[in-house]
Amino acid sequence: MVKATLAPVHLEEIGPQLDDLRDEVLRGLAKPAKELPCKLFYDKRGSDLFERICKLDEYYLTRSETAILERAAIEIAELIGPRCMLIEYGSGSGRKTRILLDHLAEPVCYVPIDLSREQLLRSASAIATSYPRLKVLPLRADYTQPMTLPPIAGAVARRVGFFPGSTIGNFLPHETVGFFGRVCDVVGQGGGLLIGADLKKDPGLLHLAYNDRAGVTAEFNLNILAHINQLFGSDFRIDRFAHHAHYNQRLGRIEMYLISQEHQVVQLDGIEITFQTGERTLTEVSYKYSLEQFAALASRGGFEVQRVWTDSGQLFSLHYLIAR
């Protein structure tokens, strides 16, 4: 079988620089309660592992959000209107993006933003091949920081951000407000943001979603150490750490950790980092919201909720917000 040729795309890159990432890692590991930036989950292997997580029986999030998108796509397209610029934060594989693009009226361009260079190019090229009349302008950047979009030729009626998958839950509440503010600046007054948010639910269901029987989430969590080794020449021994995730009911969030299985010293950029037996390193949080909590954060960040959809089990929510 002849493999289809993907359309070429021009990738713009605006960081972050490797030195900045290294400094962020070192700062996190120097804290009394160690932590690592979850953005470093997504090298090629991490991205592939996350795609496997999304297909697991226990991981309800992707199925629930996809069902919402498929059911509400026509209404969403009407709210967005014709000739939009679609800006996707953390674009991943682009599977959900296609549901939108299949229903939008004459979209002018698509700007996927991600840190994983290989997956970004692969996904952007696949979208460009499937939608040959659409301008596809991939941007490798850290979307948690302010950024300038590439220049666009052609009349754009509205800029709309797209942030699916409950990734917003990885931010602390004040970081969520800051993210909303930056997106407001990008889309401008009257611009939109279509965003997924996971809902509060039975802690037992949450535990299963982040501690799957096949151990894929554990592989994904441990892979952050392999990625750091590859980036910075550190000597983390992956087999000396173990995955742990639990729901912190007081804070309303999943917390994912790597637990040191023994007393050990890791070298990173000439710096010795000591881990005690049983010491935890936080790699990710995932906040779960009520609809009222999420609307309040959006309002503080400059958005008003125009429409909310949930799945039949009230597990997940999709919000269309308008910038004030």
Helices and strands as residue ranges (DSSP letters): E 12-13, H 18-30, G 38-41, H 44-53, H 60-80, E 84-89, H 95-101, E 109-114, H 117-130, E 135-136, E 139-140, E 158-163, G 167-170, H 173-187, E 192-198, H 203-210, H 216-232, G 238-240, E 241-248, E 253-260, E 264-268, E 271-275, E 280-287, H 291-300, E 303-310, E 316-323
